[in-house]
Amino acid sequence: MEHDDELDALGLLCPLPVLKARKRLQAMPSGAVLRVLADDPAAVVDIPHFCAEAGHTLVAQSDEGAAQTYLIRKN
């Protein structure tokens, strides 16, 4: 899927991937899609929870080797 911006959070531990995603999304227009790359095991729980709490849409979530990819649409 197409995305408007990408956040490389590889090597960052909880809560940094979520905090950096929140900051990046604040600067993006509504409807834009952020692609987040993370390898923190807690991100599997943290990022979907963040999306639900903040009102963003988790469009897709997939594994790419040891890392996960998340596509988040800003609401």
C-alpha positions as a Markdown table, in Angstrom:
| # | Residue | x | y | z |
|---|---|---|---|---|
| 1 | Met | 0.0 | 0.0 | 0.0 |
| 2 | Glu | 1.1 | 3.5 | -0.7 |
| 3 | His | 2.3 | 5.6 | 2.2 |
| 4 | Asp | 3.1 | 9.3 | 2.7 |
| 5 | Asp | 5.9 | 9.1 | 5.2 |
| 6 | Glu | 8.0 | 6.5 | 6.8 |
| 7 | Leu | 9.4 | 6.1 | 10.4 |
| 8 | Asp | 12.3 | 3.8 | 10.9 |
| 9 | Ala | 12.0 | 2.8 | 14.6 |
| 10 | Leu | 14.3 | -0.2 | 14.3 |
| 11 | Gly | 16.5 | -0.7 | 17.3 |
| 12 | Leu | 14.2 | 1.5 | 19.5 |
| 13 | Leu | 12.6 | 0.0 | 22.6 |
| 14 | Cys | 9.2 | 0.7 | 24.2 |
| 15 | Pro | 7.9 | 3.4 | 24.4 |
| 16 | Leu | 10.0 | 5.1 | 21.7 |
| 17 | Pro | 8.4 | 3.6 | 18.6 |
| 18 | Val | 5.0 | 4.9 | 19.7 |
| 19 | Leu | 6.2 | 8.2 | 20.9 |
| 20 | Lys | 8.0 | 8.9 | 17.6 |
| 21 | Ala | 5.0 | 7.7 | 15.6 |
| 22 | Arg | 2.8 | 10.1 | 17.6 |
| 23 | Lys | 5.1 | 13.0 | 16.9 |
| 24 | Arg | 5.4 | 12.2 | 13.2 |
| 25 | Leu | 1.6 | 11.8 | 12.8 |
| 26 | Gln | 1.0 | 15.2 | 14.5 |
| 27 | Ala | 2.8 | 16.9 | 11.6 |
| 28 | Met | 0.9 | 15.0 | 8.9 |
| 29 | Pro | -2.5 | 15.9 | 7.4 |
| 30 | Ser | -5.6 | 14.0 | 8.2 |
| 31 | Gly | -5.9 | 10.9 | 5.9 |
| 32 | Ala | -2.2 | 10.6 | 5.4 |
| 33 | Val | -0.5 | 7.2 | 5.9 |
| 34 | Leu | 2.6 | 6.6 | 8.0 |
| 35 | Arg | 4.7 | 3.4 | 7.5 |
| 36 | Val | 6.4 | 2.4 | 10.7 |
| 37 | Leu | 9.2 | -0.1 | 10.9 |
| 38 | Ala | 9.9 | -1.6 | 14.3 |
| 39 | Asp | 11.6 | -4.6 | 15.8 |
| 40 | Asp | 10.7 | -4.0 | 19.5 |
| 41 | Pro | 8.6 | -7.1 | 20.6 |
| 42 | Ala | 6.3 | -4.8 | 22.5 |
| 43 | Ala | 5.4 | -2.9 | 19.4 |
| 44 | Val | 3.0 | -5.7 | 18.4 |
| 45 | Val | 0.8 | -4.7 | 21.3 |
| 46 | Asp | 1.8 | -1.0 | 21.7 |
| 47 | Ile | 1.2 | 0.3 | 18.2 |
| 48 | Pro | -2.4 | -1.2 | 17.7 |
| 49 | His | -3.2 | 0.1 | 21.2 |
| 50 | Phe | -1.9 | 3.5 | 20.4 |
| 51 | Cys | -4.0 | 3.6 | 17.2 |
| 52 | Ala | -7.1 | 2.7 | 19.0 |
| 53 | Glu | -6.6 | 5.2 | 21.8 |
| 54 | Ala | -5.6 | 8.1 | 19.5 |
| 55 | Gly | -8.3 | 7.4 | 16.9 |
| 56 | His | -6.0 | 6.5 | 14.1 |
| 57 | Thr | -6.6 | 3.5 | 11.7 |
| 58 | Leu | -4.2 | 0.6 | 11.7 |
| 59 | Val | -4.5 | -0.2 | 8.0 |
| 60 | Ala | -2.0 | -3.1 | 7.9 |
| 61 | Gln | 0.4 | -4.9 | 10.0 |
| 62 | Ser | 3.0 | -7.4 | 8.7 |
| 63 | Asp | 6.2 | -9.2 | 9.6 |
| 64 | Glu | 9.3 | -8.5 | 7.5 |
| 65 | Gly | 11.9 | -10.9 | 8.9 |
| 66 | Ala | 12.8 | -9.8 | 12.5 |
| 67 | Ala | 10.9 | -6.5 | 12.0 |
| 68 | Gln | 7.3 | -5.5 | 11.8 |
| 69 | Thr | 5.7 | -3.0 | 9.4 |
| 70 | Tyr | 2.7 | -1.0 | 10.4 |
| 71 | Leu | 0.6 | 1.3 | 8.2 |
| 72 | Ile | -1.2 | 3.9 | 10.2 |
| 73 | Arg | -3.8 | 6.3 | 8.6 |
| 74 | Lys | -4.1 | 9.6 | 10.5 |
| 75 | Asn | -7.7 | 10.4 | 11.4 |
